[in-house]
Amino acid sequence: MDTPQAISGTSQNERTTVIRSLIGSAKSRIGDRIFYIVCAFSGILIMAVIAGLILQLIVNSNLTISKFGLGFITSSVWDPVNEQFGAAPFIYGTIMSSVLGLLLALPLSLGIAVFLVEIAGTRLRTVLSFLVETLAAIPSIVYGLWGIIVMVPMLSNIIGGYLQNHYGDAYGDTVPFFYGPSILSSAVILAIMILPIITSISRDVMLAIPMSQREAALALGSTKWEAIKIVVSNARWGILGAVILGLGRALGETMAVTMVIGNDPHINASVLQSSYSMASVIANELNEATSAMHNSALIEIGLVLLITTFIVNMLARLLVWSVTRKRFAGGRL
Amino acid sequence: MSNSIQHSTHRKITISKTSISRRKITNYVMLGLCGVCVLLALIPLGAIMFYTIREGLSAINWNFFTELPKPVGELGGGMKNALIGTCALVGMSSLIGVPFGVLAGVYLAEYGSNRIANIIRFLTEVMSGLPSIIVGIFAYTVVVKPAGHFSAYAGAIALAILMIPVITKTTEELLKLVPVTYREAGLALGAPKWVVILRVVLSTAGKGIVTGVMLSIARAAGETAPLIFTAFGNQFMHKGFNEPIAALPLQIYTYAKAPYDDWHAQAWAGAAVLIVLVFILSVVVRAVTGGGKFNIQH
C-alpha cells in the first residue's frame, strides 16, 4: 500500500479525487452516451438505406408489377413504343454471359490460387497477388473501353476468321458468322473482371487449411500435386463461395458488359450472337424513358437484379464465412 | 504385428512403383499448368495497361486538362469539366460517406455484440455486394424523380452509398485488430470510453482506415453506372450542384460509344488519367501506409 504511493508521489486523497473526477463524473458519462448514439445512428443509417432501397424499387415498379405480374419475367417481348415489357431476354443474356464468364475464370483462378499458395515463395506471392489485385482496381469503364476498341475486333478476327475459313464455303462467303459484340465477348471481359475476386478468396481459403494436411500427404509419399488436391478438396466450400461471389459480381456488372454485349433485346441461342443484360438495359434506357410504364419496367428489372444478386451474395458469404471465420486478434471493450 | 506392417509397406511400394513415373509426370504437368494460369492472367492486365497508356499518352496534352469538350468534327478540346466534376462528386460523396462509414464501423467493433449490430453487419455485406447500377436507381428514385431533374447531389449520394460499406467493413476489421489491452490501458488511466475509442483505438488503426477510405474513394472515382441517370453528364462546366454535372467515367463512356476516332482518342486519354488517378489513390496509399491492415503488430 505504501510503495505505489511513494512512487507516484501523490497522497491517497489527491489520487481518489483525480480518479473520481475522471471515471465517475456525469460529464464523461454524457460523452459516452452521445458518442454511442452517434455511432449507433450511423449503423442504423445502413439499415435505413437498404430498407429504403428495397421499398423504393418496389414502389417505383408498381405499375408494371400490377400490370404484368409474373409474366414480366417470362415474356420475351420488349417493346417500349407499344408498352409491352418482358424481361426474359435480359435475364437470359445476364445469366448466359455471367455463367460463361465464370466457366472461363474458374480454372484460371484456381490455377493461380494454387500457384500462389503452394508453389510460389512469400515474396513472389506478394508480388503476384498485388498484380492480380491490380486487375480488380481497374475501373469497369476502362475494361469496357478496352473491350470495345481492342478485344472485340480481335476476337472477331480470330474466331470469325476461323469460322469463315472452315465453314465459309458451306454457307457462302457472305454469311457473317461472328460480328464481335456478343455473349462470348462479354463473358471474356467478365472473366477478366471476376478473376481477382475468385483468386484472392480461394487463396485465403487455401492459406487457412492447416499445414499439417500437406505434411501428412507428403509424408505418406504423395507427390506435391496429390497433396495440393487434398488441400483444394478441403477448401472446396470456401472456393465454391468465392465462385458464387464472382457470379454475383458478374451479374451486376454494367459498363463493360453494356459496351461489348451488343444490346439486342432478343433471345439468341448462340453465344456468338449479340444479347442484352439486365444492368445494360437499365443503363441504356432509364435516363430517356419518358413514359411512366417504361420507367417502371426498367426499375422492375432493377428489382429482379437486386433479388438475384442478393440471394447469390448471401449464399457466397455464408460459404466463405463458414471456412475463414476465425480470425480475431484483438477484442472489444 | 511388425510382420504385417512390413508386409503392407512392401505392398504399397510395389504398387506405387508401377505408377510412380506417371504420378511424377502428372505432378510436373499440373504444377506447370498452374504457372501457365498466372501468365494467362497477366496478359489482359498487361494488354489493358499497355493500350491505355500508349493511346492515352499520344492523345493527352495540356489542352486536355484546360479545355472543354469540342463538338464533333472539331479537333482538340479537353475534359476540364469532367475532371472538375469527378473531383466535386468524389469530394461530396466523401463528405457524406467517410464519417458515416467510420462511425458505423466503430459501432460494429466497439458496441457490436448485440442482435441489431449483427443485422447491420449482415446488411453491410449486402450493401457491398449491391450492383452499382441499383444504387444508381435508388438515388434516381429518391433525388432525381422528385426534383424532376438530374443533379450532382444525386450522383454524390449514389457514390456515398457505394463507399459506406467498404469503409465500415475496413474500420470494423481494423478496430478488432487493436489489442484489447490498449483499451484497458486507456480506461485504467481513467479516460472515458469515447475518449479511449477516439484517441487510442481509432488512432492506432488510423493508417489502415485511411487506406480503406482511399480505396473506397478510388472505387467511387471510377464508377460510371450509378452516375448515368443521376449526375447525367454535362458537356459544359456545371454552374451549381443542383444541375447535371460531368464526370470523367461518363465522358469516357460517351466518347467510347461514338464512332469518331478523335473521340476515341479522347476516351483513351480520359482512361489513362482515370487509371493514374485510381493507382495513385490505391497503390501509392497502400505502399505509404504499409499495406493497411498488416501494420498493427501484436
Interface residues (C-beta under 8 A of the other chain):
Chain A: V18 I19 L22 I23 S28 R29 G31 D32 I34 F35 Y36 V38 C39 A40 F41 S42 G43 I44 L45 I46 M47 V49 I50 G52 L53 Q56 L57 V59 N60 P107 L108 S109 L110 G111 I112 V114 F115 L116 E118 I119 L128 L131 V132 T134 L135 A137 I138 P139 S140 I141 V142 Y143 G144 L145 W146 I148 I149 V150 I192 L195 T199 G221 T223 K224 W225 E226 I228 L245 G248 R249 L251 G252 E253 T254 M255 M259 A279 I282 A283 L286 N287 I299 G302 L305 L306 T309 F310 N313 M314 R317 F328 A329 G330 G331 R332 L333
Chain B: K12 S16 R23 K24 T26 N27 M30 L31 L33 C34 G35 V36 C37 V38 L40 A41 L42 P44 L45 A47 I48 Y51 T52 P99 F100 G101 L103 A104 V106 Y107 L108 A109 E110 Y111 G112 S113 I116 A117 I119 I120 L123 T124 E125 V126 M127 G129 L130 P131 S132 I133 I134 V135 I137 F138 Y140 T141 V142 K145 F150 I161 I164 P165 T168 L175 K176 L177 V178 P179 V180 R183 L187 G190 A191 P192 K193 W194 V195 V196 I197 L198 A218 A221 G222 E223 T224 A225 I228 F229 F232 P249 I252 Y253 A256 K257 H264 A267 W268 A271 L274 I275 V278 F279 S282 V283 H298
